[in-house]
Amino acid sequence: MHFPNIDFFIKTYITKRQESLFKEDLEQYQKELTKNIQGKFILVIGGAGTIGAHFIKAALKYNPAKLYVIDHDENGLTELVRDIRSTKDCKVPDIFITYPLNFNDPIFEKIVAQESPFHIIANFAAHKHVRSEKDHFSIEAMLNNNLIHAQHLLDLLVKHKPEHFFCVSTDKAANPVNVMGASKKMMEELILSYTNDFKITTARFANVAFSNGSLLFGFMQRLMKKQPLSVPSNIKRYFVSPTEAGELCLLACILGKTGDIFFPKLQENQLTYFSDITKNFLKYIGYTCDICSTEEEAKQKASLLNDKSTAYPVYFFNSDTSGEKEYEEFYTGEEKLDLHSFKALGKISNTIFPEKKGITFNIQTIQNILNDKSVKKEEIVNTIKLLLPGFKHIETGKSLDQKM
């Protein structure tokens, strides 16, 4: 096995794009991006994650004057600093500070109050995995992070208004079938209720290839530990590279009008099966795919791997876990689309925004049921269904944590 060039593999076998999907949009709007970023102060929340980090890298090309990064992952922030300072031609501002804390901490409020104005604030702190839905405890943590704490952040920013505010969403917010997607759909409605206070945009996007914690990122971990790969055979997804994800969010943050929800314009023929990516990945690093019929068989074969091995054990399975969609979609039939303003970006143009009073009632309803110490998962899901018409939860009684 040779050490894989992940960027090359993504461009060649996953996105099949040698240049960024957003190259033409970045070139067309270069002056506007420069005008809105050069010399400005930026605050990035959740900046140690894959998308947040690449948003930062995309923004640094336009010479901001100050960059503050907040993330609860102290190790991730350390790697972010090393990565940025080790990247050729990355223009690091003189004021570049990272803080390992949660954006709901009182310390964060002090930072915003004392260091404002921040012209650009981008929030990437979110529960993003379908696997985060296990039971009422995990759902409570997800709703707190994606919705309740997001409202607290918005209330804080009403007092310290940025020129641009961006909050990341997900494709799973379109016709959600899992609690994560539902929480993000409710988050979209929440931020739309604040669009009269300051400019707010968001984005739904495809899977980010090899992003932290993703299935493909896990490939590298399994290889280093000589453990088998476990991959759904019936799931196909749209993909963007980490660089494209950062660029998409930057374009949405700076160029969008308040209330706009952005998404990448990808065609159905660009959907890719995880099973195909797996076979190509193993071939790329010098292995054939040794298909196993059970997890136990795969683990047994993995225990025999050595430097002379030419085949790698893989267990392919049909996905049957709660909240898992077989397909991806970025918008619904009821949403008003703009497919012409950008080359590679579509957007949902909202002109009618929810009232804060109604959104606050919904969030308080969720908080009330979460405060019930005997609440069950089914009760929380049913409450969300009442508050979010069209939420069709897929419940199978199985979680991804029950699989390799």
C-alpha positions in Angstrom: 0.0 0.0 0.0 1.3 3.5 -0.8 0.2 6.6 1.1 -2.7 7.9 -0.9 -3.0 11.4 -2.3 -6.6 12.1 -1.1 -7.0 15.3 -3.1 -6.0 13.4 -6.4 -8.3 10.5 -5.5 -11.3 12.8 -4.9 -10.8 14.7 -8.2 -10.2 11.5 -10.2 -12.6 9.0 -8.7 -15.3 10.8 -6.8 -16.1 14.3 -8.1 -14.4 13.7 -11.4 -13.5 17.4 -11.5 -10.0 18.6 -11.9 -11.0 22.2 -11.2 -13.3 23.5 -8.5 -17.0 23.3 -9.3 -17.2 27.0 -8.3 -14.2 28.2 -10.3 -16.2 30.4 -12.7 -18.3 31.9 -9.9 -15.2 32.7 -7.9 -13.7 34.4 -10.9 -16.8 36.3 -11.8 -17.4 37.7 -8.3 -13.7 38.2 -7.4 -14.0 42.0 -7.0 -17.2 41.7 -4.8 -15.5 39.0 -2.6 -12.4 41.1 -2.2 -14.5 44.2 -1.3 -16.4 42.4 1.4 -13.5 40.5 2.9 -10.3 42.5 2.5 -9.4 44.3 5.8 -12.5 42.9 7.5 -12.8 41.0 10.9 -14.0 37.4 10.7 -15.3 35.1 13.4 -15.7 31.4 12.6 -17.6 29.1 15.0 -16.9 25.4 14.6 -13.8 26.3 12.5 -11.8 23.1 13.4 -14.1 20.9 11.3 -13.5 20.1 7.7 -16.0 22.6 6.2 -15.2 25.4 8.7 -11.5 25.0 8.1 -11.9 25.1 4.3 -14.2 28.1 4.6 -11.3 29.8 6.5 -8.8 28.9 3.8 -11.1 30.2 1.1 -11.6 33.5 3.0 -7.9 34.0 3.7 -7.2 34.4 0.0 -9.0 37.8 0.2 -6.8 39.2 3.0 -9.0 39.7 6.1 -7.5 41.8 8.9 -8.5 39.7 11.8 -9.6 36.0 12.3 -11.0 34.5 15.4 -11.9 30.8 15.4 -14.0 29.1 18.1 -14.3 25.3 18.5 -14.8 22.9 21.4 -12.2 20.6 19.8 -8.9 21.7 21.2 -6.9 19.2 19.2 -8.7 20.2 16.0 -7.8 23.8 16.6 -4.2 22.9 17.0 -4.2 21.1 13.7 -6.0 24.0 12.0 -3.3 26.4 13.1 -0.5 24.0 11.9 -2.4 23.4 8.6 -2.9 27.1 7.8 0.6 28.1 8.8 2.1 25.2 6.8 0.1 25.8 3.6 1.9 27.5 0.7 0.6 31.0 -0.2 -1.9 31.0 2.7 -2.1 34.6 3.8 -2.4 34.5 7.6 -3.6 37.8 9.2 -1.5 39.4 12.0 -4.5 38.9 14.4 -5.3 35.1 14.2 -6.5 33.6 17.5 -8.2 30.3 18.3 -10.3 29.5 21.4 -11.2 26.0 22.5 -14.7 26.6 23.8 -18.3 26.1 23.0 -20.2 28.9 21.4 -22.9 28.6 24.1 -20.3 29.4 26.8 -20.5 32.7 28.7 -16.8 33.3 27.7 -17.9 33.3 24.0 -20.3 36.2 24.8 -17.5 38.1 26.4 -15.4 37.6 23.2 -18.2 38.9 21.0 -18.9 41.8 23.2 -15.3 42.9 23.7 -13.8 42.1 20.2 -16.7 43.3 18.0 -17.3 44.5 15.4 -17.0 41.2 13.4 -18.0 42.0 9.9 -18.3 38.3 8.9 -19.6 35.6 11.3 -19.9 32.0 10.1 -21.3 29.2 12.2 -20.3 25.6 11.4 -21.0 24.2 14.9 -23.5 21.4 14.3 -24.5 17.8 14.8 -24.2 16.6 11.2 -24.4 12.8 11.3 -27.5 10.7 11.0 -25.7 8.3 13.4 -26.1 11.0 16.1 -29.8 9.9 16.3 -29.7 7.0 18.8 -32.0 7.7 21.7 -33.6 10.6 23.6 -30.2 11.6 25.1 -28.5 11.9 21.7 -31.5 13.7 20.2 -31.5 16.2 23.1 -27.9 17.0 22.5 -28.6 17.4 18.7 -31.5 19.7 19.2 -29.6 21.8 21.8 -26.7 22.3 19.4 -28.5 22.7 16.1 -31.5 24.7 17.3 -31.7 26.0 20.9 -28.1 27.2 21.1 -28.4 28.6 17.6 -31.3 30.8 18.8 -29.1 32.0 21.7 -26.4 32.9 19.2 -28.8 34.9 17.0 -30.1 36.8 20.0 -26.5 37.7 20.9 -25.8 38.9 17.4 -28.8 41.2 17.4 -26.8 43.2 19.9 -23.5 42.9 17.8 -24.7 42.8 14.2 -22.3 41.5 11.5 -22.4 42.6 7.9 -22.7 38.9 6.9 -23.9 35.9 8.9 -23.8 32.4 7.6 -25.1 29.3 9.3 -24.5 25.9 7.7 -27.4 23.6 6.9 -27.7 20.2 5.1 -29.3 18.6 2.1 -31.1 16.4 4.6 -33.2 19.5 5.6 -35.1 19.0 2.3 -38.0 16.6 3.0 -36.3 15.3 6.2 -36.6 11.7 7.3 -34.2 11.9 10.3 -34.0 14.1 13.4 -30.7 15.7 12.2 -32.4 16.8 9.0 -35.5 18.0 10.9 -33.4 19.9 13.4 -31.6 21.7 10.5 -34.9 22.4 8.7 -36.2 24.0 11.9 -32.8 25.9 12.2 -33.4 27.3 8.7 -36.8 28.5 9.8 -35.2 30.0 12.9 -32.6 32.0 11.1 -35.1 33.2 8.5 -37.1 34.8 11.4 -34.0 37.0 12.1 -33.5 38.2 8.5 -34.9 41.7 9.4 -32.2 42.1 12.0 -29.1 41.5 9.9 -28.1 39.7 6.7 -28.4 35.9 7.0 -27.7 33.1 4.5 -27.3 29.4 4.7 -26.4 26.4 2.4 -27.4 22.9 1.8 -24.8 20.7 0.2 -23.6 17.3 -0.8 -21.4 14.9 1.1 -18.0 16.3 1.6 -15.5 13.7 0.5 -13.2 12.5 3.3 -14.6 15.1 5.8 -13.8 14.5 9.5 -15.9 11.6 10.8 -17.3 10.6 7.4 -17.4 7.0 6.1 -14.6 7.8 3.7 -12.5 9.5 6.4 -12.9 6.3 8.3 -11.2 4.4 5.5 -7.9 6.0 6.5 -8.4 5.1 10.1 -9.3 1.5 9.3 -6.2 1.1 7.1 -3.8 2.4 9.7 -5.3 0.0 12.3 -5.5 -2.9 9.8 -9.3 -3.2 10.3 -11.8 -4.1 7.7 -14.0 -1.7 5.7 -17.7 -1.8 6.2 -19.8 0.0 3.5 -23.4 0.3 2.5 -23.9 -1.2 -1.0 -27.3 0.5 -1.7 -26.5 4.1 -0.9 -25.4 6.7 -3.5 -24.6 10.3 -2.8 -23.6 13.6 -4.4 -20.1 14.7 -3.4 -18.0 17.9 -3.2 -14.4 18.2 -2.2 -13.5 19.8 1.1 -12.2 22.8 -0.9 -15.4 23.1 -2.8 -17.4 22.9 0.4 -15.5 25.9 1.9 -15.9 27.9 -1.3 -19.6 27.2 -1.5 -20.1 28.5 2.0 -18.0 31.6 1.4 -19.9 32.4 -1.8 -23.2 31.9 0.0 -22.0 34.0 3.0 -20.8 37.0 1.0 -22.9 37.1 -2.2 -26.3 35.9 -0.9 -29.2 38.1 -0.1 -30.7 37.8 3.3 -32.8 34.6 3.5 -31.1 32.8 0.6 -30.5 29.1 0.9 -27.7 28.0 -1.4 -27.0 24.5 -2.9 -24.6 23.1 -5.5 -26.0 22.5 -9.0 -25.3 18.8 -9.5 -26.9 16.5 -12.0 -28.3 13.0 -11.2 -25.6 11.3 -13.2 -23.1 12.7 -10.7 -24.5 10.5 -7.9 -21.9 7.9 -6.8 -22.3 4.7 -4.9 -20.2 4.2 -1.8 -19.5 0.7 -3.0 -17.9 2.0 -6.2 -15.8 4.5 -4.3 -14.6 1.7 -2.0 -13.5 -0.5 -4.8 -11.7 2.3 -6.6 -10.0 3.4 -3.4 -8.6 0.0 -2.6 -7.4 -0.4 -6.2 -5.8 3.1 -6.0 -3.7 2.1 -3.0 -2.8 -1.3 -4.4 -5.4 -3.8 -3.1 -8.1 -5.9 -4.6 -11.4 -6.0 -2.8 -12.0 -9.1 -0.7 -15.7 -9.2 -0.3 -16.9 -10.8 3.0 -20.3 -12.1 3.8 -20.3 -11.1 7.5 -18.7 -8.6 9.9 -17.0 -11.5 11.7 -15.5 -12.9 8.5 -14.2 -9.4 7.6 -12.6 -9.0 11.1 -11.0 -12.4 10.9 -9.4 -11.7 7.5 -8.3 -8.3 8.7 -6.4 -9.9 11.6 -4.3 -11.8 9.0 -3.2 -8.7 7.0 0.5 -8.1 6.6 2.9 -6.2 4.4 2.6 -8.8 1.7 -1.2 -8.8 1.5 -2.7 -7.8 -1.8 -6.4 -8.1 -0.9 -8.3 -6.1 1.7 -11.4 -7.4 3.5 -14.7 -5.4 2.9 -18.2 -6.1 4.3 -20.9 -4.7 2.0 -24.4 -4.4 3.5 -27.8 -3.0 2.6 -28.5 0.1 4.8 -31.3 -0.5 7.2 -30.7 2.1 9.9 -33.1 4.8 11.2 -33.3 8.0 9.3 -31.3 6.9 6.3 -32.4 8.1 2.8 -31.5 6.2 -0.3 -31.4 9.4 -2.3 -30.4 13.1 -1.9 -32.3 16.2 -2.7 -31.4 19.9 -2.2 -34.9 21.4 -2.5 -38.6 20.6 -2.5 -41.2 21.3 -5.1 -42.7 24.1 -2.9 -39.5 26.2 -2.8 -38.8 29.1 -5.1 -35.6 28.4 -7.0 -33.1 30.7 -8.7 -30.9 28.6 -11.0 -29.6 31.5 -13.1 -27.6 34.0 -10.9 -24.6 31.7 -10.6 -22.9 29.1 -12.8 -22.6 26.3 -10.3 -24.8 27.5 -7.4 -28.6 27.4 -7.2 -30.4 29.1 -4.4 -33.8 29.1 -2.8 -35.0 32.7 -2.7 -37.2 33.4 0.3 -39.2 36.6 0.4 -41.7 35.7 3.2 -40.0 35.0 6.5 -41.4 33.2 9.6 -42.3 35.4 12.6 -40.1 35.1 15.6 -43.0 34.6 17.9 -44.0 31.4 16.2 -40.5 30.1 16.0 -39.9 30.9 19.7 -43.1 29.0 20.6 -41.8 25.9 18.7 -38.4 26.0 20.4 -40.0 26.5 23.8 -42.3 23.5 23.1 -39.2 21.4 22.3 -37.4 22.6 25.5 -40.5 21.7 27.6 -40.6 18.1 26.4 -36.8 17.8 26.8 -37.1 18.9 30.4 -39.3 15.9 31.1 -36.8 13.4 32.6 -38.9 10.4 31.6 -39.3 11.5 27.9 -38.8 8.8 25.3 -37.4 9.2 21.7 -40.8 8.5 20.2 -42.4 11.4 22.1 -39.7 13.8 20.9 -40.1 12.7 17.3 -43.8 13.0 17.5 -43.5 16.5 18.9 -41.2 17.5 16.0 -43.8 16.1 13.6 -46.4 18.4 15.0 -44.1 21.4 14.7 -42.7 20.5 11.3 -45.4 19.4 8.9 -44.0 17.0 6.3 -41.4 15.4 8.6 -41.6 11.7 7.8 -39.3 10.0 10.2 -37.8 6.7 9.1 -37.6 4.4 12.2 -36.1 0.9 11.9 -34.9 0.5 15.5 -31.3 0.2 14.3 -28.4 2.7 14.6 -25.2 3.0 12.7 -23.5 2.6 16.0 -24.6 -1.1 15.8 -22.4 -1.6 12.7 -18.7 -1.6 12.2 
